[in-house]
Amino acid sequence: MKQLVVLSGKGGTGKTITAAALAHLASREMSVVLVDADVDAANLGLVLNPTEIERHEFRSGQVAIIDDAACISCNRCVEVCRFDAIAVNGRYQVSALDCEGCASCFYQCPAEAITMQESLSGEWYRSDTRFGPLFHAHLFAGQENSGKLVTLVKQQGRLLGLDERRDVVIIDGPPGIGCPVISACSGADFALLVVEPTVSGIHDLERVLATTNHFGIGSLVVINKYDINLQRTAEIVAYCHAQGVEVVGRIPYDDVVTEAMVHGQPVTAFSAGPVSHALLDVWSRTKQYLLEKENGCDGADTT
Amino acid sequence: MIITVASGKGGTGKTTVAVNLALSLSNESPMYLDCDVEEPNAFLFLNPTIEERREVGQLIPEIDTRLCTYCGRCAEVCAYNALAVVGKKVLVFPELCHGCGSCTLNCPTGAISERLDVLGVIEKGRAGPVQFGQGILNVGEAMAVPVIRQLKKWAIPEVRDGKIIILDASPGASCPVVESMRDADFVLLVTEPTPFGLHDLRVAVQVARDELGKVIGVIINRTGVGDDGVESYCAVEDIPVLMRIPLDRRIAEAYSNGIPLVEALPEYRTQFRTLCARIDELSVQRTFPVQEEVS
Protein backbone atom coordinates (compact mmCIF):
# COMPACT_ATOMS: atom_id res chain seq x y z
CA MET A 1 0.00 0.00 0.00
CA LYS A 2 1.27 3.44 -0.96
CA GLN A 3 0.64 6.80 0.66
CA LEU A 4 0.37 9.90 -1.48
CA VAL A 5 0.11 13.29 0.22
CA VAL A 6 -1.10 16.41 -1.59
CA LEU A 7 0.59 19.59 -0.35
CA SER A 8 1.13 23.14 -1.53
CA GLY A 9 2.83 25.41 0.97
CA LYS A 10 0.63 28.32 -0.02
CA GLY A 11 -3.04 27.87 0.77
CA GLY A 12 -5.80 27.88 -1.80
CA THR A 13 -3.79 26.63 -4.75
CA GLY A 14 -6.08 23.65 -5.40
CA LYS A 15 -4.93 20.83 -3.08
CA THR A 16 -8.42 19.62 -2.27
CA ILE A 17 -9.69 19.92 -5.85
CA THR A 18 -6.71 17.82 -6.98
CA ALA A 19 -7.04 15.28 -4.15
CA ALA A 20 -10.77 14.83 -4.88
CA ALA A 21 -10.10 14.34 -8.59
CA LEU A 22 -7.39 11.79 -7.84
CA ALA A 23 -9.75 10.00 -5.45
CA HIS A 24 -12.32 9.76 -8.23
CA LEU A 25 -9.87 8.69 -10.94
CA ALA A 26 -7.89 6.28 -8.76
CA SER A 27 -11.02 4.54 -7.47
CA ARG A 28 -11.88 3.46 -11.02
CA GLU A 29 -8.85 1.21 -11.20
CA MET A 30 -7.68 0.47 -7.68
CA SER A 31 -8.92 0.50 -4.10
CA VAL A 32 -8.28 3.70 -2.18
CA VAL A 33 -8.50 5.14 1.31
CA LEU A 34 -8.97 8.90 1.66
CA VAL A 35 -7.67 11.08 4.47
CA ASP A 36 -8.37 14.78 4.96
CA ALA A 37 -5.35 15.96 6.92
CA ASP A 38 -6.37 19.62 6.96
CA VAL A 39 -8.10 19.44 10.32
CA ASP A 40 -8.36 23.24 10.72
CA ALA A 41 -10.36 23.66 7.56
CA ALA A 42 -11.44 20.24 6.31
CA ASN A 43 -12.95 20.62 2.86
CA LEU A 44 -12.47 17.28 1.12
CA GLY A 45 -15.80 15.99 2.45
CA LEU A 46 -17.61 18.88 0.76
CA VAL A 47 -17.00 17.34 -2.68
CA LEU A 48 -17.25 13.65 -1.76
CA ASN A 49 -20.73 13.55 -0.20
CA PRO A 50 -19.64 11.37 2.74
CA THR A 51 -21.94 9.28 4.93
CA GLU A 52 -20.68 9.27 8.49
CA ILE A 53 -20.10 5.77 9.89
CA GLU A 54 -18.22 6.54 13.11
CA ARG A 55 -17.61 9.63 15.20
CA HIS A 56 -14.98 9.84 17.95
CA GLU A 57 -13.91 12.47 20.44
CA PHE A 58 -10.38 13.81 20.22
CA ARG A 59 -9.05 14.60 23.68
CA SER A 60 -5.63 16.06 23.81
CA GLY A 61 -3.78 18.49 25.95
CA GLN A 62 -4.86 19.97 29.23
CA VAL A 63 -6.00 23.30 30.58
CA ALA A 64 -5.26 24.74 34.02
CA ILE A 65 -8.20 25.68 36.25
CA ILE A 66 -7.78 27.92 39.29
CA ASP A 67 -9.99 27.33 42.31
CA ASP A 68 -10.96 30.80 43.59
CA ALA A 69 -11.65 29.56 47.10
CA ALA A 70 -8.17 28.08 47.49
CA CYS A 71 -6.25 30.83 45.65
CA ILE A 72 -4.15 33.02 47.95
CA SER A 73 -3.37 35.60 45.23
CA CYS A 74 0.38 35.13 45.56
CA ASN A 75 0.91 35.74 41.82
CA ARG A 76 3.26 32.78 41.50
CA CYS A 77 1.26 31.27 38.58
CA VAL A 78 1.50 34.51 36.61
CA GLU A 79 5.26 34.62 37.21
CA VAL A 80 5.90 31.10 35.94
CA CYS A 81 3.48 31.11 32.98
CA ARG A 82 5.46 31.79 29.82
CA PHE A 83 2.36 31.97 27.67
CA ASP A 84 0.69 34.95 29.37
CA ALA A 85 -2.32 32.72 29.88
CA ILE A 86 -3.25 33.91 33.37
CA ALA A 87 -5.07 37.20 33.77
CA VAL A 88 -5.73 39.02 37.00
CA ASN A 89 -9.03 40.88 37.08
CA GLY A 90 -9.83 40.87 40.76
CA ARG A 91 -9.35 37.12 40.61
CA TYR A 92 -6.83 34.85 38.94
CA GLN A 93 -8.19 33.33 35.76
CA VAL A 94 -6.76 31.11 33.05
CA SER A 95 -7.54 31.89 29.43
CA ALA A 96 -8.20 28.44 27.98
CA LEU A 97 -7.17 29.53 24.48
CA ASP A 98 -3.78 30.77 25.61
CA CYS A 99 -3.04 27.95 28.07
CA GLU A 100 -0.62 25.42 26.55
CA GLY A 101 -1.32 22.87 29.26
CA CYS A 102 2.29 22.75 30.45
CA ALA A 103 1.20 22.45 34.10
CA SER A 104 4.03 24.68 35.27
CA CYS A 105 1.56 26.71 37.40
CA PHE A 106 0.03 23.50 38.75
CA TYR A 107 3.41 22.40 40.15
CA GLN A 108 4.39 25.85 41.45
CA CYS A 109 1.15 26.91 43.17
CA PRO A 110 1.90 26.87 46.92
CA ALA A 111 -1.80 26.66 47.81
CA GLU A 112 -2.59 23.73 45.52
CA ALA A 113 -5.36 25.82 44.01
CA ILE A 114 -4.73 24.69 40.45
CA THR A 115 -5.94 21.53 38.76
CA MET A 116 -5.29 20.35 35.23
CA GLN A 117 -8.29 19.33 33.18
CA GLU A 118 -8.14 17.34 29.98
CA SER A 119 -9.71 19.28 27.15
CA LEU A 120 -11.91 18.05 24.35
CA SER A 121 -10.18 19.54 21.33
CA GLY A 122 -11.96 18.01 18.39
CA GLU A 123 -13.67 15.08 16.73
CA TRP A 124 -12.70 12.63 14.05
CA TYR A 125 -14.89 10.62 11.72
CA ARG A 126 -14.86 7.59 9.49
CA SER A 127 -17.20 8.03 6.56
CA ASP A 128 -18.10 6.19 3.40
CA THR A 129 -17.86 7.82 0.00
CA ARG A 130 -18.47 6.37 -3.42
CA PHE A 131 -14.70 6.36 -3.98
CA GLY A 132 -13.72 4.63 -0.74
CA PRO A 133 -13.60 5.21 3.01
CA LEU A 134 -12.77 8.74 4.18
CA PHE A 135 -11.09 9.64 7.46
CA HIS A 136 -11.54 13.25 8.43
CA ALA A 137 -11.59 15.41 11.52
CA HIS A 138 -12.60 18.70 12.96
CA LEU A 139 -10.28 20.50 15.34
CA PHE A 140 -12.35 22.82 17.50
CA ALA A 141 -11.81 26.51 16.97
CA GLY A 142 -8.50 27.78 18.26
CA GLN A 143 -7.29 24.47 19.64
CA GLU A 144 -3.75 23.20 19.75
CA ASN A 145 -2.32 19.85 18.77
CA SER A 146 -3.53 19.85 15.20
CA GLY A 147 -0.42 17.79 14.40
CA LYS A 148 -1.60 15.05 16.76
CA LEU A 149 -5.05 14.99 15.23
CA VAL A 150 -3.52 14.81 11.73
CA THR A 151 -1.38 11.87 12.85
CA LEU A 152 -4.45 10.18 14.32
CA VAL A 153 -6.66 10.38 11.20
CA LYS A 154 -3.76 9.28 9.03
CA GLN A 155 -3.05 6.32 11.27
CA GLN A 156 -6.71 5.29 11.19
CA GLY A 157 -6.74 5.51 7.40
CA ARG A 158 -3.55 3.52 7.11
CA LEU A 159 -4.74 0.78 9.48
CA LEU A 160 -7.97 0.30 7.57
CA GLY A 161 -6.03 0.30 4.30
CA LEU A 162 -3.72 -2.43 5.59
CA ASP A 163 -6.62 -4.48 6.99
CA GLU A 164 -8.55 -4.32 3.75
CA ARG A 165 -5.44 -4.63 1.58
CA ARG A 166 -6.18 -1.40 -0.22
CA ASP A 167 -3.77 -0.08 -2.84
CA VAL A 168 -3.33 3.56 -2.00
CA VAL A 169 -4.00 6.17 0.69
CA ILE A 170 -4.62 9.64 -0.73
CA ILE A 171 -4.00 12.35 1.86
CA ASP A 172 -5.25 15.91 1.36
CA GLY A 173 -2.72 17.96 3.32
CA PRO A 174 -2.87 21.30 5.13
CA PRO A 175 -1.21 24.51 3.88
CA GLY A 176 2.08 25.75 5.33
CA ILE A 177 5.23 23.87 6.30
CA GLY A 178 4.88 23.64 10.10
CA CYS A 179 3.54 21.14 12.60
CA PRO A 180 0.41 19.78 10.81
CA VAL A 181 2.28 19.54 7.47
CA ILE A 182 5.13 17.62 9.05
CA SER A 183 2.56 15.23 10.56
CA ALA A 184 0.76 14.92 7.22
CA CYS A 185 3.86 13.95 5.27
CA SER A 186 5.49 11.61 7.76
CA GLY A 187 5.37 8.11 6.33
CA ALA A 188 4.19 9.25 2.89
CA ASP A 189 5.76 7.57 -0.14
CA PHE A 190 5.64 10.76 -2.10
CA ALA A 191 4.12 14.19 -2.20
CA LEU A 192 2.20 15.88 -4.97
CA LEU A 193 2.82 19.63 -4.71
CA VAL A 194 0.14 21.88 -6.20
CA VAL A 195 1.47 25.28 -7.20
CA GLU A 196 0.09 28.39 -8.89
CA PRO A 197 2.20 30.43 -11.32
CA THR A 198 2.47 33.48 -9.05
CA VAL A 199 5.43 35.00 -7.21
CA SER A 200 4.06 33.79 -3.90
CA GLY A 201 3.21 30.37 -5.32
CA ILE A 202 6.80 29.88 -6.46
CA HIS A 203 8.26 31.16 -3.18
CA ASP A 204 6.04 28.79 -1.19
CA LEU A 205 6.78 25.87 -3.50
CA GLU A 206 10.48 26.28 -2.75
CA ARG A 207 9.78 26.12 0.99
CA VAL A 208 7.45 23.13 0.85
CA LEU A 209 9.87 21.30 -1.46
CA ALA A 210 12.70 22.00 0.98
CA THR A 211 10.44 20.53 3.67
CA THR A 212 9.66 17.32 1.77
CA ASN A 213 13.36 16.98 0.90
CA HIS A 214 14.26 17.52 4.55
CA PHE A 215 12.07 14.55 5.47
CA GLY A 216 13.28 12.46 2.53
CA ILE A 217 9.97 12.34 0.66
CA GLY A 218 10.02 12.39 -3.13
CA SER A 219 7.94 15.10 -4.79
CA LEU A 220 5.98 15.65 -7.99
CA VAL A 221 4.60 19.02 -9.05
CA VAL A 222 1.28 20.05 -10.57
CA ILE A 223 0.87 23.60 -11.89
CA ASN A 224 -2.69 24.80 -11.36
CA LYS A 225 -4.18 27.70 -13.36
CA TYR A 226 -1.00 27.55 -15.41
CA ASP A 227 -2.39 29.89 -18.09
CA ILE A 228 -2.80 32.82 -15.69
CA ASN A 229 0.87 33.59 -16.16
CA LEU A 230 2.78 31.58 -18.77
CA GLN A 231 6.10 33.18 -17.93
CA ARG A 232 5.84 32.15 -14.26
CA THR A 233 4.77 28.68 -15.39
CA ALA A 234 7.96 28.46 -17.45
CA GLU A 235 9.93 29.58 -14.36
CA ILE A 236 8.37 26.81 -12.29
CA VAL A 237 9.13 24.23 -14.95
CA ALA A 238 12.75 25.39 -15.11
CA TYR A 239 13.04 25.42 -11.33
CA CYS A 240 11.60 21.91 -11.04
CA HIS A 241 13.91 20.70 -13.77
CA ALA A 242 16.91 22.10 -11.92
CA GLN A 243 15.73 20.40 -8.75
CA GLY A 244 15.16 17.10 -10.52
CA VAL A 245 11.44 17.19 -9.73
CA GLU A 246 8.96 16.09 -12.39
CA VAL A 247 6.08 18.35 -13.38
CA VAL A 248 3.26 15.84 -13.84
CA GLY A 249 0.62 18.20 -15.14
CA ARG A 250 -0.63 21.67 -16.01
CA ILE A 251 -4.21 22.50 -15.23
CA PRO A 252 -5.81 25.46 -17.03
CA TYR A 253 -7.94 28.08 -15.30
CA ASP A 254 -11.65 27.35 -15.69
CA ASP A 255 -14.76 28.44 -13.76
CA VAL A 256 -15.98 24.86 -14.06
CA VAL A 257 -13.78 24.02 -11.04
CA THR A 258 -15.87 26.31 -8.85
CA GLU A 259 -19.09 25.08 -10.45
CA ALA A 260 -18.19 21.48 -9.64
CA MET A 261 -17.44 22.54 -6.05
CA VAL A 262 -20.84 24.25 -5.79
CA HIS A 263 -22.40 20.98 -6.97
CA GLY A 264 -20.41 19.03 -4.38
CA GLN A 265 -18.52 16.95 -6.94
CA PRO A 266 -14.91 16.31 -7.92
CA VAL A 267 -14.37 18.27 -11.13
CA THR A 268 -13.46 15.10 -13.05
CA ALA A 269 -16.86 13.60 -12.20
CA PHE A 270 -18.66 16.81 -13.17
CA SER A 271 -17.15 17.86 -16.48
CA ALA A 272 -15.26 16.33 -19.38
CA GLY A 273 -13.57 19.61 -20.28
CA PRO A 274 -9.90 20.66 -20.41
CA VAL A 275 -9.46 20.73 -16.59
CA SER A 276 -10.59 17.11 -16.32
CA HIS A 277 -8.32 16.13 -19.20
CA ALA A 278 -5.37 17.74 -17.47
CA LEU A 279 -6.22 15.97 -14.21
CA LEU A 280 -6.49 12.64 -16.03
CA ASP A 281 -3.00 13.24 -17.26
CA VAL A 282 -1.82 14.06 -13.72
CA TRP A 283 -3.35 10.82 -12.50
CA SER A 284 -1.85 8.63 -15.22
CA ARG A 285 1.62 10.03 -14.56
CA THR A 286 1.27 9.89 -10.78
CA LYS A 287 0.05 6.30 -11.07
CA GLN A 288 3.29 5.32 -12.78
CA TYR A 289 5.19 6.48 -9.73
CA LEU A 290 2.84 4.49 -7.52
CA LEU A 291 3.39 1.36 -9.59
CA GLU A 292 7.11 1.94 -10.05
CA LYS A 293 7.65 2.35 -6.36
CA GLU A 294 5.44 -0.66 -5.74
CA ASN A 295 8.12 -2.83 -7.35
CA GLY A 296 10.79 -1.37 -5.11
CA CYS A 297 11.67 -2.71 -1.70
CA ASP A 298 8.64 -2.39 0.51
CA GLY A 299 8.70 -5.47 2.69
CA ALA A 300 5.88 -4.60 5.06
CA ASP A 301 3.19 -4.30 2.44
CA THR A 302 4.04 -6.95 -0.14
CA THR A 303 1.47 -9.66 -0.36
CA MET B 1 -5.35 49.98 16.37
CA ILE B 2 -4.36 46.42 15.52
CA ILE B 3 -6.17 44.87 12.55
CA THR B 4 -5.59 41.15 11.97
CA VAL B 5 -6.36 39.85 8.49
CA ALA B 6 -7.27 36.15 8.57
CA SER B 7 -9.31 33.70 6.55
CA GLY B 8 -9.68 30.05 7.58
CA LYS B 9 -9.25 28.88 3.99
CA GLY B 10 -5.94 29.58 2.32
CA GLY B 11 -5.53 31.53 -0.88
CA THR B 12 -8.60 33.72 -0.45
CA GLY B 13 -6.64 36.97 -0.59
CA LYS B 14 -5.44 37.75 2.95
CA THR B 15 -2.11 39.07 1.79
CA THR B 16 -3.70 41.02 -1.07
CA VAL B 17 -6.09 42.74 1.33
CA ALA B 18 -3.50 43.35 4.04
CA VAL B 19 -0.83 44.69 1.66
CA ASN B 20 -3.21 46.98 -0.19
CA LEU B 21 -4.77 48.24 3.00
CA ALA B 22 -1.29 49.20 4.22
CA LEU B 23 -0.35 50.84 0.91
CA SER B 24 -3.59 52.85 0.82
CA LEU B 25 -2.86 54.26 4.27
CA SER B 26 0.63 55.48 3.42
CA ASN B 27 -0.08 58.91 4.94
CA GLU B 28 -0.58 57.30 8.35
CA SER B 29 2.70 55.33 8.04
CA PRO B 30 1.13 52.05 9.13
CA MET B 31 2.97 49.00 10.41
CA TYR B 32 2.71 45.69 8.59
CA LEU B 33 3.60 42.39 10.25
CA ASP B 34 3.59 39.19 8.25
CA CYS B 35 2.59 36.58 10.84
CA ASP B 36 2.29 33.75 8.30
CA VAL B 37 5.73 32.56 9.33
CA GLU B 38 5.38 29.22 7.53
CA GLU B 39 4.86 30.88 4.15
CA PRO B 40 5.50 34.62 4.41
CA ASN B 41 4.61 36.32 1.12
CA ALA B 42 3.96 39.99 1.77
CA PHE B 43 7.61 40.94 1.18
CA LEU B 44 7.16 39.89 -2.46
CA PHE B 45 4.63 42.71 -2.90
CA LEU B 46 6.07 45.33 -0.54
CA ASN B 47 9.78 44.84 -1.36
CA PRO B 48 10.95 46.08 2.03
CA THR B 49 14.50 46.93 2.94
CA ILE B 50 15.39 44.80 5.95
CA GLU B 51 17.24 46.79 8.61
CA GLU B 52 17.34 44.43 11.56
CA ARG B 53 17.22 40.69 11.92
CA ARG B 54 17.39 38.34 14.88
CA GLU B 55 17.20 34.64 15.48
CA VAL B 56 14.31 33.47 17.59
CA GLY B 57 13.23 30.22 19.08
CA GLN B 58 12.39 28.82 22.41
CA LEU B 59 14.26 27.84 25.51
CA ILE B 60 14.96 24.16 25.80
CA PRO B 61 16.46 22.36 28.80
CA GLU B 62 20.13 21.56 29.07
CA ILE B 63 21.19 19.10 31.75
CA ASP B 64 24.29 19.59 33.87
CA THR B 65 25.40 15.99 34.32
CA ARG B 66 27.54 16.91 37.34
CA LEU B 67 24.44 17.98 39.26
CA CYS B 68 21.86 15.56 37.83
CA THR B 69 20.86 12.66 40.07
CA TYR B 70 18.69 11.04 37.36
CA CYS B 71 15.69 11.19 39.67
CA GLY B 72 13.30 11.48 36.70
CA ARG B 73 11.36 14.46 38.09
CA CYS B 74 11.87 16.51 34.90
CA ALA B 75 10.40 13.79 32.70
CA GLU B 76 7.53 13.33 35.13
CA VAL B 77 6.48 17.00 35.06
CA CYS B 78 6.93 17.52 31.32
CA ALA B 79 3.49 17.63 29.75
CA TYR B 80 4.90 17.09 26.25
CA ASN B 81 7.15 14.05 26.81
CA ALA B 82 10.09 16.16 25.70
CA LEU B 83 12.35 14.64 28.36
CA ALA B 84 13.12 11.04 29.17
CA VAL B 85 15.45 9.61 31.79
CA VAL B 86 16.92 6.28 30.79
CA GLY B 87 19.40 4.83 33.26
CA LYS B 88 22.15 7.42 33.66
CA LYS B 89 21.08 9.48 30.71
CA VAL B 90 18.61 12.32 30.21
CA LEU B 91 17.25 12.60 26.69
CA VAL B 92 15.88 15.93 25.48
CA PHE B 93 13.61 16.07 22.41
CA PRO B 94 13.63 19.72 21.26
CA GLU B 95 10.89 19.16 18.65
CA LEU B 96 8.44 18.19 21.41
CA CYS B 97 9.46 20.92 23.89
CA HIS B 98 7.15 23.93 24.28
CA GLY B 99 9.70 25.94 26.26
CA CYS B 100 7.51 26.22 29.36
CA GLY B 101 10.40 25.93 31.81
CA SER B 102 8.54 23.64 34.18
CA CYS B 103 11.40 21.10 34.25
CA THR B 104 13.85 23.81 35.31
CA LEU B 105 11.59 24.90 38.15
CA ASN B 106 10.97 21.34 39.31
CA CYS B 107 14.51 19.99 39.22
CA PRO B 108 15.46 19.35 42.89
CA THR B 109 19.20 19.80 42.31
CA GLY B 110 19.15 22.78 39.97
CA ALA B 111 20.76 20.72 37.22
CA ILE B 112 18.69 22.22 34.42
CA SER B 113 19.53 25.44 32.64
CA GLU B 114 17.98 26.58 29.38
CA ARG B 115 19.40 27.48 26.02
CA LEU B 116 17.82 28.95 22.92
CA ASP B 117 16.79 26.41 20.30
CA VAL B 118 16.57 28.46 17.10
CA LEU B 119 13.29 28.02 15.19
CA GLY B 120 13.53 30.89 12.75
CA VAL B 121 14.27 34.58 12.29
CA ILE B 122 12.34 37.79 12.70
CA GLU B 123 13.07 40.84 10.59
CA LYS B 124 12.22 44.54 10.66
CA GLY B 125 12.55 47.14 7.97
CA ARG B 126 10.73 49.61 5.77
CA ALA B 127 8.80 49.58 2.56
CA GLY B 128 8.44 53.28 1.75
CA PRO B 129 6.08 54.72 4.36
CA VAL B 130 5.17 51.27 5.65
CA GLN B 131 7.04 49.92 8.66
CA PHE B 132 7.56 46.26 7.85
CA GLY B 133 8.17 43.15 9.95
CA GLN B 134 8.06 39.43 9.27
CA GLY B 135 8.85 36.10 10.83
CA ILE B 136 10.32 33.15 8.94
CA LEU B 137 10.09 29.64 10.36
CA ASN B 138 13.06 27.45 9.49
CA VAL B 139 12.30 24.56 7.15
CA GLY B 140 11.73 21.35 9.09
CA GLU B 141 10.64 23.14 12.28
CA ALA B 142 7.13 22.47 13.58
CA MET B 143 6.50 25.35 15.97
CA ALA B 144 5.26 28.55 14.38
CA VAL B 145 3.74 30.13 17.49
CA PRO B 146 6.97 31.16 19.29
CA VAL B 147 8.16 32.93 16.13
CA ILE B 148 4.89 34.87 15.82
CA ARG B 149 4.85 35.71 19.53
CA GLN B 150 8.39 37.07 19.44
CA LEU B 151 7.82 39.02 16.22
CA LYS B 152 4.89 40.81 17.84
CA LYS B 153 6.78 41.48 21.07
CA TRP B 154 9.74 42.89 19.16
CA ALA B 155 7.94 44.96 16.56
CA ILE B 156 4.78 46.31 18.17
CA PRO B 157 5.53 49.36 20.31
CA GLU B 158 4.09 49.62 23.83
CA VAL B 159 2.64 53.06 23.18
CA ARG B 160 0.82 53.06 19.89
CA ASP B 161 -0.80 56.52 19.71
CA GLY B 162 -3.50 55.46 17.27
CA LYS B 163 -0.97 53.89 14.92
CA ILE B 164 -2.46 51.37 12.52
CA ILE B 165 -0.86 47.95 12.77
CA ILE B 166 -1.84 45.31 10.24
CA LEU B 167 -1.18 41.63 11.03
CA ASP B 168 -1.33 39.15 8.17
CA ALA B 169 -2.23 35.74 9.68
CA SER B 170 -1.67 32.23 8.34
CA PRO B 171 -4.60 30.20 7.02
CA GLY B 172 -6.40 27.79 9.32
CA ALA B 173 -7.93 28.22 12.74
CA SER B 174 -5.53 26.67 15.23
CA CYS B 175 -2.79 28.02 17.47
CA PRO B 176 -0.81 30.20 15.00
CA VAL B 177 -4.03 31.96 13.99
CA VAL B 178 -5.05 32.51 17.61
CA GLU B 179 -1.61 33.97 18.32
CA SER B 180 -2.05 36.41 15.42
CA MET B 181 -5.53 37.44 16.56
CA ARG B 182 -5.17 37.70 20.31
CA ASP B 183 -4.13 41.37 20.50
CA ALA B 184 -6.35 42.54 17.63
CA ASP B 185 -8.87 45.35 17.95
CA PHE B 186 -10.49 44.15 14.76
CA VAL B 187 -10.35 40.91 12.78
CA LEU B 188 -10.93 41.16 9.06
CA LEU B 189 -11.88 37.81 7.51
CA VAL B 190 -11.27 37.37 3.80
CA THR B 191 -13.26 34.68 2.05
CA GLU B 192 -14.50 33.64 -1.38
CA PRO B 193 -18.10 32.90 -2.42
CA THR B 194 -17.74 29.11 -2.64
CA PRO B 195 -18.68 26.16 -0.42
CA PHE B 196 -15.02 25.84 0.69
CA GLY B 197 -14.88 29.56 1.43
CA LEU B 198 -18.07 29.40 3.49
CA HIS B 199 -17.09 26.28 5.42
CA ASP B 200 -13.77 27.79 6.47
CA LEU B 201 -15.25 31.23 7.16
CA ARG B 202 -17.56 29.64 9.76
CA VAL B 203 -14.53 28.15 11.48
CA ALA B 204 -12.70 31.49 11.40
CA VAL B 205 -15.75 33.28 12.84
CA GLN B 206 -15.86 30.73 15.66
CA VAL B 207 -12.28 31.53 16.58
CA ALA B 208 -12.34 35.32 16.15
CA ARG B 209 -15.80 36.27 17.34
CA ASP B 210 -17.05 33.39 19.49
CA GLU B 211 -13.85 32.28 21.23
CA LEU B 212 -11.79 35.46 21.31
CA GLY B 213 -14.66 37.98 21.40
CA LYS B 214 -13.24 40.14 18.63
CA VAL B 215 -15.11 42.64 16.47
CA ILE B 216 -15.16 41.16 12.97
CA GLY B 217 -15.97 42.04 9.39
CA VAL B 218 -15.83 40.11 6.13
CA ILE B 219 -14.38 40.79 2.70
CA ILE B 220 -15.67 38.64 -0.15
CA ASN B 221 -13.02 38.18 -2.81
CA ARG B 222 -13.59 36.97 -6.38
CA THR B 223 -17.32 37.68 -6.43
CA GLY B 224 -19.13 36.65 -9.57
CA VAL B 225 -18.37 32.93 -9.37
CA GLY B 226 -19.62 30.34 -6.92
CA ASP B 227 -22.85 30.73 -4.98
CA ASP B 228 -24.50 33.11 -2.50
CA GLY B 229 -23.87 30.97 0.59
CA VAL B 230 -21.37 33.41 2.12
CA GLU B 231 -23.70 36.41 1.61
CA SER B 232 -26.65 34.68 3.28
CA TYR B 233 -24.48 33.39 6.12
CA CYS B 234 -23.17 36.91 6.85
CA ALA B 235 -26.72 38.31 6.71
CA VAL B 236 -28.05 35.69 9.13
CA GLU B 237 -25.09 36.07 11.50
CA ASP B 238 -25.22 39.86 11.25
CA ILE B 239 -21.59 40.10 10.17
CA PRO B 240 -20.87 43.22 8.09
CA VAL B 241 -19.56 42.58 4.57
CA LEU B 242 -17.13 45.48 4.25
CA MET B 243 -15.92 45.01 0.71
CA ARG B 244 -16.52 42.86 -2.35
CA ILE B 245 -13.70 42.37 -4.85
CA PRO B 246 -14.91 41.00 -8.18
CA LEU B 247 -13.20 38.16 -10.00
CA ASP B 248 -11.03 40.04 -12.45
CA ARG B 249 -8.29 38.57 -14.60
CA ARG B 250 -6.31 41.84 -14.32
CA ILE B 251 -6.14 41.40 -10.54
CA ALA B 252 -4.98 37.79 -10.85
CA GLU B 253 -2.31 38.74 -13.38
CA ALA B 254 -0.98 41.65 -11.32
CA TYR B 255 -0.88 39.35 -8.28
CA SER B 256 0.99 36.66 -10.18
CA ASN B 257 3.71 39.21 -10.97
CA GLY B 258 3.96 40.57 -7.45
CA ILE B 259 2.31 43.89 -8.32
CA PRO B 260 0.03 45.24 -5.57
CA LEU B 261 -3.60 45.73 -6.58
CA VAL B 262 -3.63 49.45 -5.78
CA GLU B 263 -0.71 49.97 -8.14
CA ALA B 264 -2.27 47.97 -10.96
CA LEU B 265 -5.75 49.41 -10.41
CA PRO B 266 -5.40 52.69 -8.44
CA GLU B 267 -9.17 53.10 -8.15
CA TYR B 268 -9.02 50.53 -5.33
CA ARG B 269 -7.07 52.95 -3.14
CA THR B 270 -10.24 54.84 -2.19
CA GLN B 271 -12.04 51.60 -1.45
CA PHE B 272 -9.31 50.49 0.94
CA ARG B 273 -9.33 53.89 2.65
CA THR B 274 -13.09 53.63 3.10
CA LEU B 275 -12.58 50.12 4.43
CA CYS B 276 -10.19 51.38 7.06
CA ALA B 277 -12.60 54.14 8.11
CA ARG B 278 -15.37 51.53 8.52
CA ILE B 279 -13.09 49.31 10.59
CA ASP B 280 -12.24 52.26 12.79
CA GLU B 281 -15.94 53.04 13.27
CA LEU B 282 -16.86 49.45 14.09
CA SER B 283 -14.08 48.95 16.60
CA VAL B 284 -14.77 52.29 18.30
CA GLN B 285 -18.47 51.47 18.60
CA ARG B 286 -17.43 48.37 20.44
CA THR B 287 -15.02 50.14 22.79
CA PHE B 288 -17.32 53.06 23.52
CA PRO B 289 -20.90 51.88 23.01
CA VAL B 290 -23.27 54.72 22.11
CA GLN B 291 -24.76 56.03 25.35
CA GLU B 292 -28.50 56.46 25.49
CA GLU B 293 -29.22 60.13 25.36
CA VAL B 294 -30.39 61.63 28.61
CA SER B 295 -32.69 64.56 28.05
Interface residues (C-beta under 8 A of the other chain):
Chain A: S8 G9 K10 G11 G12 T13 T16 D38 V39 D40 A41 A42 N43 L46 Q62 V80 R82 F83 L97 D98 E100 G101 C102 A103 S104 Y107 Q108 L139 A141 G142 Q143 E144 S146 G147 P174 P175 G176 I177 G178 C179 P180 V181 I182 E196 P197 T198 V199 S200 G201 H203 D204 R207 V208 A210 T211 H214 F215 K225 I228 N229 R232 D255 T258 M261 V262 G264
Chain B: S7 G8 K9 G10 G11 T12 T15 D36 V37 E38 E39 N41 L44 F45 V77 A79 Y80 H98 G99 C100 G101 S102 L105 N106 L137 V139 G140 E141 A142 M143 A144 S170 P171 G172 A173 S174 C175 P176 V177 V178 R182 T194 P195 F196 H199 D200 V203 Q206 V207 D210 E211 L212 V225 G226 D227 R249 A252 E253 Y255 S256 N257 G258
